[in-house]
Amino acid sequence: MARRMGLDSGEALVSSDDLQRVRDLLYVLESALDDVESDLRGAGRGEYRRAFQHLYAAAAQLRGSAPEPRARW
């Protein structure tokens, strides 16, 4: 299938749904990083804990979200 689809060595096909799901989760993580950077300017100990929890919650959603190749070269 990979050859028929014209894939080069090291390329893989993934479903568009899987790719969109990962992109959405990465957007959530990127937004959380922006929030944390802003929140931690001049922050105290309590803010660090809340920032970590916010960032951890966003990152944890990425667990098990790696798309599986449909076809590989």
Secondary structure, DSSP 8 states (H G I E B T S, - for coil): -TTTTT--TT-EE--HHHHHHHHHHHHHHHHHHHHHHHHTTT--HHHHHHHHHHHHHHHHTTTT-----SEE-
